[in-house]
Each structure stands twice: as structure tokens, then as C-alpha cells.
Amino acid sequence: MMSKQKKKLFLLLGIFVALVALYFAVIVPLVESGMIPVETNPPETVEGEVIGLNDRYMIYPQVERKGISSLKVENAHGSYEFYQDKNGAFQLRGLEGVAYDQTKFANLVTSVGYPLAKVKVVDNATDEELENFGLLTPRAYWTLTTTAGKTYRVAVGYDLLTGGGYYVMLDGRRSVYVLDSTLEDGVLASVEYMTSCILITGLSQESYLVMDNFTIQRNGETFIRISQVPESERVNDQALLENVISYPAGYYPNEELYYEVLFSYIEYTGNSVLHLNPTSEEDLACGLPDMHAEDAESAAYRVSFEVAGEPVILYFSEKQPNNTYNVVSSLFPEKIVSVSADSCKYLEKDLLSWLARYPFQQWIVTVSAMEIRGAGADVKFNLYHGRDKEGNGTLEVRSSTGKYIPNADVTNFRQFYRTLLSVKIEDYVPMTAEEIAALTADEANCLLSFTITNLKGQDTVYKFYPYSGSGRRALMTVNGHGEFYVLTDLVEKIASDANKVLAGLDVNSYAKD
């Protein structure tokens, strides 16, 4: 049996373990939370030091943003200085027209305005010690001047071998402190890093309503231009917008792609600023035209558009090896900005990608006449639009001979119109520009000519020229321009279905004939 003394010893040991557990589980958290006050002696300070959070040293008293008169940074990249103007706003000295990154500036103000040290390493450091900390030849300085006229100049030395901080020293005091790594994002950064990468600003989600004459030039040559049809010329008076490819003329845009591009310009921002107030040499080195020259049209890519009549221009370099473009905006000409190539893939898209693949886009209610010549057809339809007593739209169709198309056959005519809408641009013709010109120069080569006249009296002329050995493909021109082909079967069906309408025969827009 266990002796009484051993029982007593085990009892005392159990109580001790329980008390230790209680201390760490309850007492320590309460002390750390401040719920149980603990009397400690505050650290000793030298003149100018103050004690901040958790009894940590502050190199100098906190300076709030509004209390800063100026803040100058000097580092390996050069120097820059923020100052507070008479309106209380901060400006970059000498770069007053340049927008800076508000978040980065706020972080800089926090890191130098509240210089809370992680630890004080040494007081009255020797030259040898300062050399070991990188403070005899500092890597950077910041100079903060308060609105009260007090100036603090701080040197930044080496970073800690373990990372996470830098050795610093205040001018006039040989105490060495460690500040955290937030210095990297301001005191050790370039002025380019501090400036905003924004290229276009001030646009809203509805800006596409007033954006017009969107143009891409490649090496000085116009590639495509998309324009709004003026309200007075719109065939659909109810349409909020009507866009057309004004160069090369006669096509309709792929609006999904077009609006995707326009929407990307709302607060259009790059990755980084490469140069501020670039020289001619820096422009050219970045693959951009000399922006100091009168003619800056020769960019690899030049994108322009108008917003409520005001022009916006973006100049792009060729794609860079790091999958970026260098860009200058007419809104912020004082900086060259690097932009991810993934954000502007449209620059390299071919013309076909920009087109609506179905070229006949007119609503039937906007058409006044259509004329078909060739492939066994020679007919013109005149369309008359009206309203019945209930206000519903009505349609009457007559041939060029005056023959009235009965109402029952108007439905047939609508099927014929669906045939038109089904014609699809397939791809580029495998022909040179010279070969296309030779083919279209002789009208005897034309399989079919098809003209649509809208309610404004404007004609759009489509012509089709078979070119392949099999005869299955036909070059399509729109108002004399063309480089794409459609299937010949669909072209022949247009003529066939037009004749069926005249003859009162059923038209099936889905059948191949």
C-alpha cells in the first residue's frame, strides 16, 4: 500500500499541474488582452523618442497626413517629393500634372508618419556598427517636414538577414532601429512606381452610347473604323444605337467583340509606369513614335475614338518579349505605361473577327426595295409598310412590273428574306488583291448582284463571283469591296427563292433547293 507521504506528494503535484494549466489557459490571455493590468517599467528613451504601441519605440512623434508639409524620398532610383498645396491636396513636385497612386501614397504616409520600430538595436552606435548596418552609406533617405516646421530626416540601411525589416537611423541621433518591410513600397520605390498606371478615366458603363469613330491603325495604315450611324440617317428610328464598319465600308461589326473592347476602356489601367516625361530617345527605345514630334501617327498600333466629340488616342508599341505593350495615352501624355498583352488581344485580331458573319443585317421594316439580277433571276421587289386598325405593322410587296404579291404570299416573301439572312461569311478568299481586282473587273464573272434599298433611299450592293474550281465558293463584295467568300449554294438559292415568290410557289428558307 502507498504510504500517506506519497499520497500527499502526488496530491501536491496534481495541484501544481492544475495551477500551471490555469495560468497559461486563463491568466496569460487576460494579461495579454489588457483585462488584468500588469505594472511594468516603460523603456528608457533618448531625446526625441516616444513610446508607441506595446511599449515599442517610435523614432519621432506621429505625424498625420494633414500635418505633412512635404515628404521627400531619395533612393537608388533617384528622388521625388510630395508636397501639400494650398488646397490641402498633395502634389508631386515638378510633376504636378501627373496622377499618383492614392493607395501607395497612403501607405507611404502611414509608414513614415508613424515610425514605430520593431526594436531598437543600439544607442550611440559606433562607425563600425553603423557600417555593419549599412548606415554609413545609406541606401535611401526620407525627409518629412511638418506643417509646424519640424523636419525629420531618416537614413535607411541594410535589410535584416532574416528579412522583414530594415535598419534605420534619424539624423542627429546615433540610435539604430528596425522598421518593417513596408518601406519597400515607398521609400525604396521609384517615382514611376508611385504614379498611377491609369490611361483612360472618366468613362462610365453607359459611355458606349457616345463613343464613336473607333479606329485601329497598324503602322500608320487604317485597319478598321467603326462608326455610329447618325440619328438622322438611321433606318430604324427606334434604335438606340446603329453601328457600321465605315472602313472598309459596307459591313456590320461583331458587336460582342466591339462592346467588349469599348467596355475595357472604362478606367483603363496598365501594370506599371515605365517613364515619366519621357524623352524622344525613351519613346523610341520603348518602341513608340517620338511623341515630341508633330506627327506621331506611325505607332505599331494606334487606337482612337471619340467620346461626345472629344478625341482619345492610345499609341501602342509592338508586343514586347515579356508579353506586354508599351502605351502612351493622349489623356496622360507625360507617361509610358506597360500594359498586359492579355488585356488587348483585339489588336492582333484579323478583320474577319471584327465582322458580323451574317452580312444581311437590315430589318425588313427598314427596307423599301430589293433587286436581284443573275443566276436565272431578274426581279425587283418594292416593299410598302403600314399599320392596320389595331396599330400592327403591315407589309405589301409588288414586283417591278407592278405585280401585287398577295397577302398569303407575303409570308412566302418573308421566308425568302430569311434566305438572305442565312447567308454567312465563311472565310477569306485564297486570292491576292490583284487576283480579286482582276476577277471583279469583268462583270461577266458576276454570278449574282443583289441590291437592298433602305427607307432613306440608301443602297447597299452585294455581288458574288465564283472563283473555285468546284464552283462551291463565291467571293462576296459589299459596295465594291470584298475579300471573303460565301457558299455558292446559298447565292443561287437567293435567285431561286426570288423566282418562287414571283411564281407563287412555296419558299422554304431552310431547304437547299
C-alpha positions in Angstrom: 0.0 0.0 0.0 1.0 3.6 -0.8 2.2 5.5 2.2 0.5 8.6 3.4 3.5 10.7 2.5 3.5 9.5 -1.2 -0.3 10.2 -1.4 0.3 13.7 -0.1 3.2 14.2 -2.6 1.1 13.1 -5.6 -1.8 15.4 -4.4 0.5 18.4 -4.2 1.9 17.6 -7.7 -1.6 17.4 -9.2 -2.5 20.8 -7.7 0.7 22.3 -9.1 0.0 21.0 -12.6 -3.6 22.3 -12.4 -2.4 25.8 -11.4 0.2 25.9 -14.2 -2.5 24.9 -16.7 -4.8 27.6 -15.2 -2.1 30.2 -15.6 -1.5 29.6 -19.2 -5.1 28.9 -20.1 -6.7 31.9 -18.3 -4.3 34.3 -16.7 -1.9 34.8 -19.6 -4.7 35.6 -22.2 -6.3 38.0 -19.8 -2.9 39.8 -19.2 -2.2 39.9 -22.9 -5.7 41.3 -23.6 -5.2 44.0 -21.0 -8.1 42.9 -18.8 -5.6 42.2 -16.0 -3.3 45.2 -15.6 0.4 44.5 -15.1 2.7 47.1 -13.8 5.8 47.4 -16.0 8.5 50.0 -16.2 8.4 51.8 -19.6 11.5 51.7 -21.7 14.0 54.4 -21.3 14.0 57.0 -24.1 16.5 59.4 -25.5 15.6 62.9 -26.5 13.1 62.9 -29.4 11.9 59.3 -28.9 8.4 58.5 -27.9 6.9 55.2 -26.8 4.2 53.8 -29.0 2.0 50.7 -29.1 3.1 47.8 -26.9 6.0 49.9 -25.4 7.7 50.0 -28.8 10.0 52.9 -29.7 8.8 55.5 -32.2 11.7 57.3 -33.9 9.7 60.6 -33.7 6.2 61.5 -32.8 3.4 60.5 -35.1 2.6 62.9 -38.0 -0.8 62.6 -39.6 -1.3 63.2 -43.3 -2.8 66.7 -42.8 0.3 67.6 -40.7 2.8 66.9 -43.5 4.1 69.9 -45.4 6.4 67.9 -47.7 7.8 64.4 -47.9 11.0 63.8 -49.9 12.4 60.4 -50.9 15.9 59.7 -52.1 17.0 56.2 -53.2 18.8 54.3 -55.9 16.1 55.2 -58.5 16.5 59.0 -57.9 14.4 61.3 -55.8 10.8 62.5 -55.7 8.9 64.8 -53.4 5.3 65.2 -52.4 4.1 68.5 -51.0 0.8 69.8 -49.7 -0.6 72.6 -51.8 -2.8 75.5 -50.6 -5.9 73.5 -51.1 -4.7 70.7 -48.9 -4.1 68.3 -51.8 -0.8 66.6 -52.3 1.2 67.0 -55.5 4.4 65.6 -56.9 6.9 68.5 -57.1 7.8 69.1 -60.8 5.2 66.6 -61.9 2.0 68.4 -60.9 0.1 67.1 -63.9 0.9 63.5 -63.1 -1.7 61.4 -61.2 -0.2 59.3 -58.5 -1.4 56.1 -56.9 -3.5 57.2 -53.9 -3.2 53.8 -52.2 0.5 53.7 -52.5 0.8 57.3 -51.3 -1.4 56.5 -48.3 0.8 53.5 -47.4 3.9 55.7 -47.7 2.4 58.3 -45.3 1.5 55.6 -42.8 5.0 54.0 -42.8 6.9 57.3 -42.4 4.2 59.2 -40.4 4.0 56.5 -37.8 7.6 55.3 -37.5 7.0 52.5 -35.0 10.2 50.4 -34.6 10.1 46.7 -34.3 13.1 47.0 -32.0 15.9 49.4 -31.1 19.2 47.7 -31.8 21.7 50.1 -30.2 22.2 53.6 -28.8 25.3 55.7 -29.6 26.3 53.3 -32.4 30.0 53.4 -33.4 31.0 54.0 -37.0 31.9 50.3 -37.3 28.4 49.4 -36.1 26.8 51.8 -38.5 28.8 50.3 -41.3 27.6 46.9 -40.4 24.0 48.1 -40.5 24.5 49.8 -43.9 24.1 53.3 -42.4 27.4 54.9 -43.1 26.4 54.8 -46.8 22.6 54.5 -46.7 20.6 53.0 -49.5 17.8 55.6 -49.1 16.6 58.6 -47.1 13.3 60.2 -46.4 12.8 63.7 -45.2 9.5 64.6 -43.6 8.7 68.3 -42.9 5.6 69.1 -40.8 3.3 72.0 -41.3 4.6 73.2 -37.9 8.1 73.5 -39.4 9.7 70.4 -37.8 11.9 68.3 -40.1 12.9 64.6 -39.7 15.5 63.0 -42.0 15.9 59.3 -41.7 18.5 57.1 -43.3 17.7 53.5 -44.5 20.4 50.8 -44.4 20.6 47.1 -45.0 17.6 44.8 -44.6 17.7 42.1 -42.0 19.3 38.9 -42.9 16.1 37.1 -41.9 14.0 39.6 -43.9 11.0 41.5 -42.7 12.6 44.9 -41.9 15.4 47.5 -42.4 17.9 49.2 -40.2 17.2 53.0 -40.0 18.7 56.0 -38.2 17.4 59.5 -37.6 19.7 62.4 -38.5 21.2 63.8 -35.3 20.8 60.6 -33.3 23.1 57.6 -33.5 20.4 55.2 -32.4 19.7 52.3 -34.7 16.2 50.9 -35.1 14.5 48.3 -37.2 11.4 49.3 -39.2 9.2 46.8 -41.1 9.3 45.9 -44.8 6.6 48.4 -45.8 9.4 50.8 -46.7 9.9 48.7 -49.8 6.6 50.1 -51.3 7.5 53.8 -50.9 10.9 54.8 -49.5 12.7 52.3 -51.6 10.5 52.6 -54.7 10.8 54.8 -57.8 8.6 57.7 -58.6 7.3 55.7 -61.5 6.1 53.1 -59.1 4.3 55.7 -57.1 2.4 57.2 -60.0 -0.9 55.9 -61.3 -0.9 53.5 -64.3 -4.3 54.8 -65.5 -4.5 55.5 -69.2 -8.2 56.4 -69.6 -10.5 57.7 -66.9 -13.9 59.4 -66.6 -15.9 56.9 -68.6 -19.0 55.2 -67.3 -20.8 51.9 -68.1 -23.0 53.9 -70.5 -20.2 55.7 -72.3 -20.5 53.4 -75.3 -23.6 55.4 -76.1 -21.4 58.4 -77.0 -18.2 56.6 -78.2 -17.8 57.0 -82.0 -15.4 56.5 -84.9 -13.4 53.7 -83.2 -10.3 53.3 -85.4 -7.4 50.9 -85.3 -4.3 51.8 -87.4 -1.4 49.5 -87.9 1.9 51.1 -88.8 0.1 54.2 -90.0 -2.4 52.4 -92.2 -6.1 52.3 -91.2 -7.2 48.7 -90.5 -10.8 49.2 -89.3 -13.1 52.1 -88.4 -16.5 51.5 -86.7 -18.9 54.5 -86.6 -22.3 55.3 -85.3 -24.9 55.9 -87.9 -26.1 59.5 -87.3 -29.6 59.5 -85.8 -31.0 61.4 -88.8 -29.7 58.6 -91.1 -30.8 55.6 -89.1 -33.2 53.4 -91.0 -34.7 52.2 -87.7 -35.9 55.3 -85.9 -36.4 53.4 -82.7 -32.9 52.1 -82.5 -30.8 53.5 -79.6 -27.6 52.8 -81.5 -26.7 51.7 -85.0 -23.1 50.9 -85.7 -21.5 50.2 -89.1 -18.0 49.5 -90.2 -17.2 52.7 -92.1 -13.8 51.3 -93.2 -13.7 49.0 -95.1 -17.2 50.2 -95.9 -20.4 48.2 -96.0 -20.0 45.6 -93.3 -21.6 45.4 -89.8 -19.4 44.9 -86.7 -19.2 41.9 -84.4 -20.9 43.8 -81.6 -19.9 41.3 -79.0 -16.2 42.0 -79.6 -16.8 45.7 -80.3 -18.5 46.4 -77.0 -16.1 44.2 -75.1 -13.3 46.4 -76.3 -15.2 49.6 -75.5 -16.0 48.5 -72.0 -12.4 47.6 -71.4 -11.6 51.3 -71.7 -13.6 52.2 -68.6 -10.9 53.1 -66.1 -8.3 51.6 -68.4 -5.2 50.9 -66.4 -1.8 49.3 -67.1 0.6 47.3 -65.0 3.4 49.8 -64.3 4.7 53.2 -65.3 8.0 52.9 -67.3 8.9 56.5 -67.8 7.7 59.9 -66.7 8.0 62.9 -69.0 9.9 60.6 -71.4 12.5 62.0 -73.8 12.4 61.3 -77.5 15.1 58.7 -77.0 13.0 56.9 -74.3 9.9 57.0 -76.6 11.8 55.3 -79.4 13.5 52.8 -77.0 10.1 51.7 -75.9 9.0 51.1 -79.5 6.8 54.1 -79.6 6.8 57.1 -82.0 8.6 60.2 -80.9 5.8 61.9 -79.0 7.7 65.2 -79.2 7.4 65.2 -83.0 4.4 66.8 -84.7 3.5 63.6 -86.4 3.0 60.6 -84.1 0.9 58.5 -86.4 3.5 55.8 -87.1 2.9 53.7 -84.0 2.8 49.9 -84.3 -0.9 50.2 -83.3 -2.8 53.4 -82.9 -6.3 53.2 -81.4 -8.6 56.2 -81.4 -12.2 57.0 -80.7 -14.3 60.0 -79.8 -16.3 60.5 -76.6 -19.0 63.0 -77.1 -16.9 64.5 -79.8 -13.7 64.6 -77.8 -10.8 62.5 -79.2 -9.0 59.8 -77.2 -5.8 58.2 -78.7 -3.8 55.3 -77.5 -0.3 54.6 -79.0 0.9 51.0 -78.7 4.3 49.5 -79.3 4.8 46.1 -80.9 4.3 43.3 -78.4 7.2 43.1 -76.1 9.1 39.8 -75.2 7.5 39.9 -71.7 4.0 39.7 -73.2 3.2 43.4 -72.7 2.7 46.5 -74.8 4.2 49.9 -74.1 1.4 52.5 -74.3 1.0 56.3 -74.3 -2.4 57.9 -73.9 -3.4 61.3 -75.3 -5.1 61.9 -71.9 -1.8 61.3 -70.0 1.0 62.0 -72.5 3.5 62.5 -69.7 4.0 58.8 -69.0 4.7 55.5 -70.8 2.8 52.6 -69.3 3.3 48.9 -69.6 0.1 47.0 -70.4 -0.5 43.3 -70.3 -1.0 41.9 -73.8 -3.7 39.7 -72.5 -5.9 42.8 -71.9 -5.7 43.9 -75.5 -5.8 40.8 -77.7 -8.0 42.6 -80.1 -5.0 44.5 -81.5 -3.9 41.4 -83.4 -7.3 40.1 -84.4 -7.9 39.8 -88.1 -10.7 41.7 -90.0 -12.9 38.7 -90.1 -13.0 38.6 -86.3 -14.4 42.2 -86.3 -17.2 41.4 -88.7 -20.8 40.2 -88.2 -20.6 36.9 -90.0 -24.1 37.3 -91.5 -23.8 40.3 -93.7 -27.5 41.0 -94.3 -28.4 42.8 -91.1 -31.3 45.1 -92.2 -34.6 44.6 -90.6 -37.3 44.0 -93.1 -39.3 47.0 -91.7 -36.3 49.3 -92.8 -36.2 48.0 -96.4 -38.0 49.8 -99.3 -36.8 47.8 -102.2 -34.6 44.9 -103.3 -33.3 44.0 -106.7 -31.9 40.6 -107.7 -30.0 40.1 -111.0 -28.3 36.9 -112.2 -28.4 33.2 -111.6 -31.6 33.0 -113.5 -33.3 35.8 -111.7 -34.2 39.3 -112.8 -36.6 40.8 -110.4 -37.2 43.9 -108.2 -39.4 43.9 -105.2 -40.9 47.1 -103.8 -42.0 47.0 -100.1 -44.8 49.1 -98.6 -45.0 49.3 -94.8 -48.2 50.4 -93.0 -50.4 49.9 -89.9 -53.7 48.2 -89.5 -56.6 49.5 -87.4 -55.1 47.8 -84.3 -51.7 49.5 -84.9 -50.0 46.3 -86.1 -47.4 46.6 -88.8 -48.5 45.5 -92.3 -46.5 44.7 -95.4 -47.4 44.9 -99.1 -45.0 43.7 -101.8 -45.1 44.4 -105.5 -42.7 43.3 -108.3 -41.0 45.7 -110.6 -43.8 45.0 -113.1 -46.3 46.2 -110.7 -47.5 42.7 -109.9 -49.1 42.6 -106.5 -47.8 39.8 -104.2 -51.0 38.5 -102.4 -51.0 38.6 -98.6 -50.8 34.9 -98.5 -47.6 35.1 -100.4 -46.2 37.9 -98.2 -45.5 35.1 -95.7 -43.7 33.4 -98.6 -41.7 36.6 -99.2 -40.7 36.7 -95.5 -39.3 33.2 -96.0 -37.3 34.5 -98.9 -36.0 37.2 -96.7 -34.9 34.6 -94.2 -32.8 33.1 -97.0 -31.0 36.3 -97.3 -30.4 36.4 -93.6 -28.9 32.9 -93.7 -26.0 33.9 -96.0 -22.8 33.6 -94.0 -19.3 34.8 -94.5 -17.2 31.7 -94.3 -13.5 32.9 -94.5 -11.0 34.8 -96.6 -10.7 34.0 -100.3 -7.3 32.4 -101.1 -6.5 35.2 -103.6 -4.2 38.2 -103.8 -5.6 41.7 -104.1 -4.5 41.7 -107.7 -6.4 38.5 -108.4 -9.5 39.9 -106.7 -9.3 43.0 -108.8 -9.0 41.0 -112.0 -12.0 38.8 -111.1 -14.3 41.7 -110.2 -13.2 43.9 -113.2 -15.3 41.8 -115.6 -19.0 41.8 -114.8 -19.4 38.7 -116.9 -17.8 36.9 -113.9 -20.6 38.0 -111.6 -22.9 35.2 -110.6 -25.5 37.5 -108.8 -26.0 41.1 -108.0 -28.2 41.9 -105.1 -29.2 45.5 -104.1 -31.0 46.5 -100.9 -32.5 50.0 -100.7 -33.5 51.3 -97.2 -36.2 53.7 -96.3 -33.7 56.6 -96.5 -33.1 55.7 -100.2 -29.5 54.4 -99.4 -28.3 51.4 -101.5 -26.1 48.5 -100.4 -24.9 46.4 -103.3 -23.8 42.8 -102.8 -22.1 41.0 -105.7 -20.9 37.4 -105.9 -18.1 36.0 -108.0 -17.4 32.2 -108.2 -13.7 31.5 -108.2 -13.0 28.0 -107.0 -12.6 25.0 -109.4 -15.6 23.3 -107.8 -17.7 26.4 -108.0 -18.8 25.9 -104.3 -17.4 29.2 -103.2 -18.0 32.8 -104.3 -16.2 36.0 -103.5 -18.7 38.5 -101.9 -18.2 42.2 -102.4 -20.1 44.9 -100.5 -20.3 48.2 -102.3 -17.3 47.1 -104.4 -15.1 45.9 -101.5 -14.5 42.2 -100.7 -12.0 39.6 -99.6 -14.3 37.0 -98.1 -16.2 34.1 -99.6 -19.7 32.6 -99.1 -21.1 29.3 -100.3 -22.4 29.4 -103.8 -25.4 27.2 -103.0 -26.8 30.0 -100.8 -26.2 32.6 -103.5 -28.1 30.5 -106.1 -30.9 29.9 -103.5 -31.4 33.7 -103.3 -32.2 33.8 -107.0 -34.3 30.6 -106.9 -36.4 31.8 -103.9 -37.0 35.2 -105.5 -38.4 33.5 -108.6 -40.6 31.2 -106.4 -42.1 34.3 -104.7 -43.0 35.7 -108.1 -44.5 32.4 -109.2 -46.5 31.9 -106.0 -44.6 28.8 -105.1 -43.7 27.9 -101.5 -40.4 29.0 -100.2 -38.5 27.1 -97.6 -35.7 29.2 -96.3 -34.1 26.1 -94.7 -34.1 23.9 -97.8 -31.0 23.8 -100.0 -33.1 23.6 -103.2 
